[in-house]
Amino acid sequence: MDDARWVRPVTLEGRIVRLEPLSLDHLDDLERVAFEGDLWRWTVVQPTDAGGLRAWIDVAVAAADAGLDQPFATIDQATGRAIGSTRFMSIVPDHRRLEIGWTWVALAHQRTGANREAKLLQMTHAFEVLGANRVEFKTDSLNTKANPGLLGIGATYEGMFRNHMIMPGGRLRHSTYYSVIRDEWPDVKARLEAKLAR
């Protein structure tokens, strides 16, 4: 197996969103929504202008070209516009595990099912196409939206990595880890589909 290419570029289609490989073609759409509120508060890179966002995309695309990550633009199906991003990362082909991270969605599209459907699309691809054994997530321990959100999609809390990262401004971040494993996937998938159907 070509370890770097276990995860290849792909487009994942849902009812609310489409996930397609991130590129600079998405920059204009993302600029319109990327600087609202505190979307970047919990991330170690915090772009504040178009140049910073372009650099963030450039780094993501370079990681994809190197086979390290697979970043997606999150596209609103109703408008065809990019409204956020997510990616496969921490990809370990030998053990068939990967992480879903760097996820953000424009404020106007939060609590619309966009993020939940994106997670469903990514995990379906990971477990049912790639044959993953494990999909993991990590968040800032202080992120009061993401931590309960991950429990809400059926991920299991696994613990905390203390002093895991140095955040912009110097704060030491503790990271909380969650996962879904292959045996749990059918129940997690059913739960996500039921919530999206409401």
URSULNOR-V713906 format. One record per residue. RES is the residue in one small letter. SS is DSSP state (H for helix, E for strand, L for the rest). OMEGA is omega in degrees with one decimal (NA if undefined). NEAR is the number of other ideal C-beta (glycine too) atoms within 10 Angstrom. Layout:
BEGIN
res ss omega near
RES SS OMEGA NEAR
RES SS OMEGA NEAR
END
This chain:
BEGIN
res ss omega near
m L 172.3 7
d L -172.0 8
d H -175.8 10
a H -174.4 12
r H 171.9 12
w L 177.9 19
v L -176.7 22
r L 176.6 13
p L -177.9 13
v L 171.6 15
t L -177.3 12
l E -173.6 17
e E 172.6 11
g L 178.1 19
r L -176.3 11
i L -177.4 20
v E 169.4 30
r E 174.6 20
l E 178.7 25
e E -176.8 18
p E -178.5 18
l L 175.5 26
s L 177.4 15
l H 175.0 11
d H -178.8 12
h H -172.0 23
l H -176.6 18
d H 178.2 11
d H -176.6 19
l H 176.7 26
e H -177.4 15
r H -172.1 12
v H -169.7 20
a L -173.1 23
f L 177.6 15
e L 173.5 10
g L -176.4 10
d L -176.7 8
l L -174.3 18
w L -173.2 18
r L -171.4 13
w L -175.7 19
t L -177.9 18
v L 170.9 12
v L -173.0 12
q L -179.8 15
p L -178.1 19
t L -179.5 10
d L -175.7 11
a H 179.8 14
g H 177.9 9
g H 178.9 15
l H 177.4 18
r H 178.7 15
a H 178.9 13
w H 177.7 22
i H 179.1 21
d H 179.3 12
v H 179.5 13
a H -179.6 24
v H 177.3 16
a H 177.1 11
a H 176.6 16
a H -179.8 21
d H 179.6 9
a L -179.9 9
g L -177.4 16
l L -178.9 16
d L 169.2 24
q E -178.2 25
p E 179.3 24
f E 160.2 31
a E 175.6 25
t E -174.3 29
i E 174.0 24
d E -176.5 21
q L -176.3 14
a L -174.9 9
t L -175.2 9
g L -178.6 9
r L 174.1 18
a E -177.2 27
i E -179.9 26
g E -177.4 28
s E 174.5 22
t E 178.2 24
r E 163.8 25
f E -178.3 25
m E -177.9 19
s E -172.9 14
i E -179.5 21
v E -175.3 14
p H -176.4 17
d H -178.1 8
h H 177.0 9
r L 174.9 16
r E 176.9 17
l E 179.2 25
e E 167.1 20
i E -177.0 24
g E -175.4 17
w E -175.6 21
t E 171.1 20
w E -179.4 19
v E 179.2 22
a L -176.3 22
l H -177.3 14
a H -177.5 12
h H 174.3 18
q L -177.7 16
r L 176.4 11
t L -174.6 15
g L -177.5 19
a H -178.6 22
n H 179.9 24
r H 179.3 21
e H 177.0 23
a H 178.3 25
k H 178.0 23
l H -180.0 23
l H -177.8 23
q H -178.9 21
m H 176.1 21
t H 178.8 16
h H -177.2 18
a H -175.1 24
f H -169.6 22
e H 177.6 11
v H -177.7 12
l L -178.3 18
g L -179.1 10
a L 172.4 26
n L -172.2 16
r E 170.0 17
v E -176.5 26
e E 179.8 19
f E 170.5 21
k E -179.5 23
t E 170.3 21
d E -178.4 20
s L -179.3 17
l L -175.7 14
n L -173.2 17
t L 172.8 11
k L -172.7 13
a H -175.6 19
n H 175.3 18
p H 178.4 9
g H 179.3 18
l H 174.3 23
l H -178.9 12
g H 177.0 12
i L 176.1 18
g L 176.4 19
a L -180.0 23
t E 175.7 13
y E -176.7 12
e E 179.1 13
g E -174.2 9
m E 170.0 12
f E -176.5 14
r E -178.2 10
n E -171.6 9
h E -176.6 15
m E 171.7 14
i E -176.9 11
m L 172.0 15
p L -175.4 11
g L 173.5 6
g L 179.4 6
r L 173.9 11
l E -177.6 10
r E 165.5 19
h E -179.5 15
s E 175.2 17
t E -177.7 20
y E 178.2 18
y E 175.1 22
s E 165.0 18
v E 178.6 25
i E -171.4 16
r H -178.1 14
d H -177.8 8
e H -170.7 16
w H -178.8 18
p H 179.7 10
d H 179.2 11
v H 179.3 20
k H -179.7 17
a H 179.6 11
r H 179.5 14
l H -179.8 21
e H 179.1 13
a H 179.6 9
k H 179.7 15
l H -178.7 14
a H -178.1 8
r L NA 5
END
